[in-house]
Amino acid sequence: MSRVALVTGGSRGIGAAIAIALKAAGYKVAANYAGNDEAAAAFTAETGIPAFKWSVADYAACKAGVAQVEAALGPVEVLVNNAGITRDAMFHKMTPAQWKEVIDTNLTGLFNMTHQVWTGMRDRKFGRVISISSINGQKGQAGQANYSAAKAGDLGFTKALAQEGARAGITVNAICPGYIATEMVKAIDEKVLNERIIPQIPVGRLGEPEEIARAVVFLAADEAGFITGSTLTANGGQFFV
């Protein structure tokens, strides 16, 4: 029987590529999304992957949403914490709301989602938790004190939880993408992108969402059981840990 995978923020961008790649690898996949009903409906129509709406920043909504996914597909065995937002501002201009929104989604969202599936994974003695962090959680980025803090926190969460899950057959890993050719990155001013960002990337280009998706499929596999607590960087050589 196919394993069940749930991808948060799974109807667009990197999340959509991950969901599609997992389905192609034989998983039964559900995609979570927070707000764009039109994009989610188009994604489901195109891929056949069901999309379920809730905010990962809301614990009760996560509990209800995961219950809905499991009723439809079965117990979640692979969780991909991909959902994330940005509310960029230089720190002296950053509002408490901008800080809280990013922390609630990009960091607390990992707790809210993983907490729903952790007991079941422990009981079944198998689980894969893969969180999409960021190069900016590793090196920091001006104008992203909130985002960088949250994404760095994702790595601490990964390392701690990996130690708890190891003997139960659960691996917990993170992937730190660099600049990936998503709608969000492509929305950056073309001059800034071509003159300031891409020249910093040794391979000379943006990454593709499918390249991150292949890394997720690798870490999700039954055969990846000896890899846990790890951070996989996928940034074209822009930053080395």
C-alpha positions as CSV (number, residue, x, y, z in Angstrom):
1,M,0.0,0.0,0.0
2,S,1.3,3.5,-0.9
3,R,2.5,5.7,1.9
4,V,0.6,8.9,2.6
5,A,2.4,12.2,2.3
6,L,1.1,15.6,3.3
7,V,2.7,18.8,1.9
8,T,1.9,22.1,3.5
9,G,1.8,25.1,1.1
10,G,1.5,22.4,-1.5
11,S,-0.6,23.9,-4.2
12,R,2.0,26.5,-5.6
13,G,5.7,27.0,-6.0
14,I,8.1,24.6,-4.4
15,G,5.3,22.9,-2.5
16,A,3.5,22.0,-5.7
17,A,6.6,20.6,-7.2
18,I,7.2,18.5,-4.1
19,A,3.6,17.2,-4.1
20,I,3.8,16.3,-7.8
21,A,7.2,14.5,-7.3
22,L,5.9,12.5,-4.4
23,K,2.9,11.4,-6.4
24,A,5.1,10.4,-9.3
25,A,7.2,8.4,-6.8
26,G,4.1,6.4,-5.7
27,Y,2.9,8.2,-2.7
28,K,-0.7,9.1,-1.9
29,V,-0.4,12.9,-1.6
30,A,-2.5,15.6,0.0
31,A,-1.6,19.3,-0.4
32,N,-2.5,21.9,2.2
33,Y,-3.0,25.6,1.3
34,A,-4.0,28.7,3.2
35,G,-5.8,31.1,1.0
36,N,-5.7,31.0,-2.8
37,D,-8.8,28.9,-3.6
38,E,-8.4,29.5,-7.4
39,A,-4.8,28.2,-7.5
40,A,-5.6,25.2,-5.3
41,A,-8.6,24.3,-7.5
42,A,-6.4,24.6,-10.6
43,F,-3.7,22.5,-9.0
44,T,-6.1,19.7,-8.1
45,A,-7.7,19.7,-11.6
46,E,-4.3,19.5,-13.2
47,T,-2.6,16.9,-10.9
48,G,-5.4,15.0,-9.3
49,I,-3.9,15.8,-5.9
50,P,-6.5,16.8,-3.4
51,A,-6.0,20.2,-1.7
52,F,-7.2,20.9,1.9
53,K,-7.5,24.5,3.2
54,W,-6.3,25.6,6.6
55,S,-3.6,27.9,8.2
56,V,-0.6,26.1,9.7
57,A,-0.4,29.0,12.1
58,D,-3.6,27.8,13.8
59,Y,-3.1,24.7,16.0
60,A,-6.8,23.8,16.1
61,A,-7.1,24.2,12.3
62,C,-4.1,21.9,11.8
63,K,-5.7,19.3,14.1
64,A,-8.9,19.4,12.1
65,G,-7.2,19.5,8.8
66,V,-4.9,16.5,9.4
67,A,-7.9,14.5,10.6
68,Q,-9.7,15.4,7.3
69,V,-6.6,14.3,5.3
70,E,-6.3,11.0,7.3
71,A,-10.0,10.2,6.9
72,A,-9.6,10.6,3.1
73,L,-6.2,9.0,2.5
74,G,-5.0,7.2,5.6
75,P,-2.5,8.0,8.3
76,V,0.1,10.6,7.4
77,E,3.6,8.9,7.2
78,V,5.5,11.7,5.4
79,L,5.0,15.3,6.4
80,V,6.6,18.1,4.4
81,N,6.5,21.4,6.3
82,N,6.8,23.7,3.3
83,A,4.3,26.5,4.1
84,G,5.9,29.8,4.6
85,I,5.4,33.6,4.2
86,T,7.5,36.7,4.1
87,R,6.7,40.1,5.7
88,D,10.0,41.8,4.9
89,A,11.1,45.1,6.5
90,M,14.2,46.6,7.9
91,F,14.2,45.9,11.6
92,H,13.7,49.5,12.7
93,K,10.6,49.6,10.6
94,M,9.3,46.1,11.4
95,T,6.0,45.9,13.2
96,P,5.1,43.4,15.9
97,A,2.5,42.1,13.5
98,Q,5.1,41.5,10.8
99,W,7.2,39.6,13.3
100,K,4.4,37.5,14.7
101,E,2.9,36.5,11.4
102,V,6.1,35.1,10.1
103,I,7.1,33.3,13.3
104,D,3.6,31.9,13.6
105,T,3.6,30.4,10.1
106,N,7.2,29.6,9.5
107,L,8.2,28.3,12.9
108,T,5.2,27.6,15.1
109,G,3.6,26.1,12.0
110,L,6.2,23.2,12.3
111,F,5.1,22.5,15.8
112,N,1.4,22.8,14.9
113,M,1.6,20.4,12.0
114,T,4.2,17.9,13.3
115,H,2.4,17.6,16.6
116,Q,-0.7,16.2,14.8
117,V,1.2,13.3,13.2
118,W,4.0,12.5,15.7
119,T,2.1,10.1,18.0
120,G,0.9,8.1,15.0
121,M,4.4,7.9,13.6
122,R,5.7,6.7,16.9
123,D,3.0,4.1,17.2
124,R,3.6,2.8,13.7
125,K,7.5,3.0,14.1
126,F,7.9,4.9,10.9
127,G,7.8,8.5,9.9
128,R,9.4,11.1,7.8
129,V,9.3,14.8,8.7
130,I,11.0,17.1,6.2
131,S,11.0,20.9,6.7
132,I,11.8,23.4,4.1
133,S,14.0,26.0,5.7
134,S,16.1,28.6,3.8
135,I,19.6,29.8,3.0
136,N,18.6,32.9,4.9
137,G,18.0,30.8,8.0
138,Q,21.7,29.8,7.7
139,K,23.4,33.1,6.8
140,G,20.8,35.7,7.7
141,Q,19.5,38.5,5.4
142,A,19.0,42.2,5.9
143,G,15.3,43.1,6.0
144,Q,14.4,39.6,7.1
145,A,15.1,39.4,10.8
146,N,11.7,37.7,11.3
147,Y,12.1,35.3,8.4
148,S,15.7,34.4,9.1
149,A,14.9,33.8,12.8
150,A,12.0,31.5,12.0
151,K,14.0,29.6,9.4
152,A,17.0,29.2,11.7
153,G,14.5,28.0,14.4
154,D,13.3,25.3,11.9
155,L,16.9,23.9,11.9
156,G,17.0,23.7,15.7
157,F,13.6,22.1,15.8
158,T,14.9,19.5,13.2
159,K,18.0,18.6,15.2
160,A,16.1,18.3,18.5
161,L,13.2,16.3,17.2
162,A,15.5,13.9,15.2
163,Q,16.9,12.7,18.5
164,E,13.5,12.0,19.9
165,G,12.3,10.2,16.8
166,A,15.3,8.1,15.9
167,R,14.5,5.0,18.0
168,A,10.9,5.1,16.7
169,G,11.9,4.9,13.1
170,I,11.1,8.5,12.4
171,T,13.6,10.7,10.6
172,V,13.5,14.5,10.8
173,N,15.5,16.5,8.3
174,A,15.6,20.0,6.7
175,I,16.3,21.4,3.3
176,C,17.7,24.9,2.9
177,P,16.9,26.1,-0.6
178,G,18.7,29.2,-2.0
179,Y,17.0,31.4,-4.6
180,I,14.5,29.2,-6.5
181,A,12.6,30.3,-9.6
182,T,9.2,30.6,-7.9
183,E,6.5,33.3,-8.4
184,M,7.9,35.1,-5.3
185,V,11.5,35.2,-6.5
186,K,10.5,36.1,-10.1
187,A,8.5,39.0,-8.7
188,I,11.8,40.6,-7.6
189,D,12.8,43.6,-9.8
190,E,14.6,42.1,-12.8
191,K,17.5,44.5,-12.5
192,V,18.0,43.4,-8.8
193,L,17.7,39.8,-9.7
194,N,20.2,39.9,-12.6
195,E,22.7,42.3,-11.1
196,R,22.7,41.6,-7.4
197,I,21.3,38.1,-6.8
198,I,22.3,35.7,-9.6
199,P,25.9,37.0,-9.7
200,Q,26.2,35.7,-6.1
201,I,25.2,32.1,-7.2
202,P,28.3,30.2,-8.5
203,V,26.3,28.0,-10.8
204,G,25.0,31.2,-12.4
205,R,21.3,30.6,-12.3
206,L,18.2,30.3,-10.0
207,G,17.3,26.8,-8.8
208,E,14.2,25.1,-10.0
209,P,11.4,23.9,-7.7
210,E,11.8,20.4,-9.1
211,E,15.4,20.3,-7.8
212,I,14.1,20.8,-4.3
213,A,11.4,18.2,-4.9
214,R,13.9,15.6,-5.8
215,A,15.7,16.1,-2.5
216,V,12.4,15.7,-0.6
217,V,11.7,12.4,-2.5
218,F,15.2,11.2,-1.5
219,L,14.7,12.0,2.2
220,A,11.2,10.6,2.3
221,A,12.2,7.1,1.0
222,D,12.2,4.1,3.3
223,E,15.8,3.6,2.3
224,A,16.8,7.0,3.8
225,G,16.3,5.8,7.4
226,F,20.0,6.4,8.4
227,I,19.8,10.1,7.6
228,T,18.2,12.2,10.4
229,G,18.9,15.5,12.0
230,S,20.5,16.7,8.8
231,T,20.3,19.9,6.8
232,L,20.6,19.6,3.1
233,T,21.7,22.8,1.4
234,A,20.5,23.4,-2.2
235,N,21.7,26.8,-3.1
236,G,24.0,26.5,-6.2
237,G,27.1,27.1,-4.1
238,Q,26.0,30.5,-2.8
239,F,26.6,29.6,0.9
240,F,28.5,26.8,2.5
241,V,27.9,25.5,6.0
